[in-house]
C-alpha cells in the first residue's frame, strides 16, 4: 500500500492553522527565463516564495526574493520544505538530490525531457528519505484560492470540494474550467506528469486524499499509454475507495504505436489502449466522459445533485 503522505498539510497546512496557505517555497532556477516568469506569477497568486537558488548568483535578489548559491543555504535561511524546480533536464537529478539532502520534503518538478533513468533514481532516493516528487514534466499543483506551485494559469481554477488529477497539463486546465463553470470548485488539482515514470502516481494520489474530509469527488484525467488507469481501477475495486470518481481518457482516436505528445502516451497493441482503460474504469464503476464538458454532468449524477 502506498505511503499516506500528507500533501495538502505540507502545501498549505490545515484551515484552522494560523499559517494556513503561507507555507514557504524555494524556487530552484529562479533566474532562468522560465523560472523567473513563473516565480512572478506564483507570487502574484499568493504563493509564499521565500528564496531562490541559482549557483553563482548568491547574495543577489530577484524582485526582492533572496537568491542563494545552494539549496542547503536556502533551506537554512528560510526553513522551507517545498521546492519548485525549474532546472534544465541535464542538471535535474543533481539539483533534486541536493534539495532532498537539504531537507526538502516536496519537490514539484516542472522540467520535461528528464531521462527515465534519472527519474527512477530520484524516485528511489526520495522514497528512502520520506520525500515526495510531483512530476517531472508536470504543470504543478494548486490549492485554488490559496497557493499554486507550477506553471498552470490561475483563471480556470476555483476553491471547492473536488479533487482533479491529470496526466495532461492543458486538459487539467480545461477540465478545471468546465468544473468551475458548473460550480464544482476544487480542493486540490495536480498534474502527475506526462512521462512514463511519475514521481507520484495515481494510486499514491488516491491514498493521500482517501481520508480527507470535505472532498465530494475525484476527477481523473487519463490518457492512452501505460497502465496507470488500469492499475487505479483495480485499486478502487480492491480497496473499496469510498468517494465518487469520474474519468476522462484523452487520445481515444490516436493511432497505435505512434507517440502522441507525451512520452508516456504511446500504445503497443492493446497495451495502454483507450479500450483497455475504458473497460477497467467500467468495472470499477467509474463513469468516463466522452468530452470534457460532460465531466461535471457525470459528477452531478454521481453526487445526485
C-alpha angles and dihedrals in degrees: 000000000000121000113263097234113185097233098164092044091052093045100048110351119232124314093247091055119105091227096046110156095006100097109146120248131196121208116215109206093021095159096050119106092253098038095048094052094049094042088062092046093048093049092048087056091055103264111151101234107181104169145004132211126218116150111238095021099078114142093032126103135228111208088331094312111124115241120216131195094226142022090240090060093044094050093046091052098042107026089223121160096187128076129189106206120212094159118137114258097252090059097035101099096049091046092049094049090049089053094051092046088053092057104268111152100183123044117188101197112199102171122107127207092047107158112252091234090057091051091050092049092049096047091052092046093048092048092054090054099042094249126137127223123200110197141315101223091024129142085219137238131297135190097199116239092010116055142340128197112190142028103301118125115249100224102078095054130082133174118264146104107292124100116216119197120180142178088201126062100204092044089051088059093046094048091047089052091052092047092048092050089052090050094252102135120194132244094195134348122198137179108214091196137258098251125106089247120051126194088217117025129201095264092052089050090053091049091053093053099033097102101028111123122228098036111131099188148330128244116202119198106199132171140200118284132062125023102268093120094045091052091047092052090052090049092051090052097042096047097034091234104218103214129076114262129199124190140204123187119202122207101035092149097041116125117250122258093018122114110237110198102292120071088230095050102088128113125212111192106307093336109111094000123152089240091057092051094045091051092049093049091048090055089050092051092246111145112220122213119225092209131018094251089061093063097082089045092056091043090053089052092049092049092041092231 
